[in-house]
Amino acid sequence: MLKINNIPSDSILNYSRRMISADGFVTTSKNLFITTGVNYFYPSLFGRPDSF
């Protein structure tokens, strides 16, 4: 997947990693949260589109 609603996927991942809290410099918990919680946090970070 290259884009979601014209937002590049790498931009979504980078922005999401900055917004999700974690313990110290551990990134695995952030990556796990992104893969399991994208349906919940995507609308709050990027807005809910009228259509996909």
LORO-729671 format. One line per 4 residues: number of its first residue (from 1); their letters; for each residue x, y, z of C-alpha. Coordinates in nm, 4 decimals. Layout:
N
NUM) a) X,Y,Z; ...;
//
This chain:
52
1) mlki) 0.0000,0.0000,0.0000; 0.1482,0.3297,-0.1056; -0.1140,0.5803,0.0097; -0.4268,0.6052,0.2195;
5) nnip) -0.6535,0.8926,0.1132; -0.3614,1.0542,-0.0724; -0.1369,1.0450,0.2363; 0.1832,0.8452,0.1721;
9) sdsi) 0.2080,0.5399,0.3967; 0.5567,0.6326,0.5189; 0.4235,0.9715,0.6308; 0.1405,0.8000,0.8175;
13) lnys) 0.3844,0.5667,0.9925; 0.6353,0.8393,1.0822; 0.3697,1.0746,1.2168; 0.1979,0.7950,1.4080;
17) rrmi) 0.5219,0.6837,1.5721; 0.5792,1.0392,1.6984; 0.2286,1.0601,1.8457; 0.2183,0.7196,2.0205;
21) sadg) 0.3795,0.7074,2.3630; 0.6163,0.4269,2.4588; 0.8678,0.3348,2.7240; 1.2045,0.4939,2.6494;
25) fvtt) 1.3447,0.4251,2.3049; 1.1539,0.0984,2.2581; 0.9914,0.1073,1.9152; 0.8425,-0.2416,1.9036;
29) sknl) 0.5443,-0.1431,2.1169; 0.4721,0.1487,1.8838; 0.4881,-0.0769,1.5797; 0.2577,-0.3286,1.7458;
33) fitt) 0.0100,-0.0564,1.8333; 0.0154,0.0735,1.4759; -0.0557,-0.2707,1.3312; -0.3309,-0.3549,1.5791;
37) gvny) -0.4830,-0.0137,1.6487; -0.4788,0.1651,1.3154; -0.8584,0.1526,1.2896; -0.8877,0.3405,1.6174;
41) fyps) -0.6188,0.6083,1.5971; -0.6149,0.6881,1.2236; -0.9361,0.8971,1.2313; -0.8187,1.0975,1.5320;
45) lfgr) -0.4821,1.1784,1.3732; -0.5834,1.2280,1.0106; -0.9594,1.2853,1.0195; -1.2442,1.0674,0.9060;
49) pdsf) -1.2936,1.0894,0.5293; -1.6400,1.1012,0.3750; -1.5407,0.8144,0.1461; -1.2463,0.5835,0.0816;
//
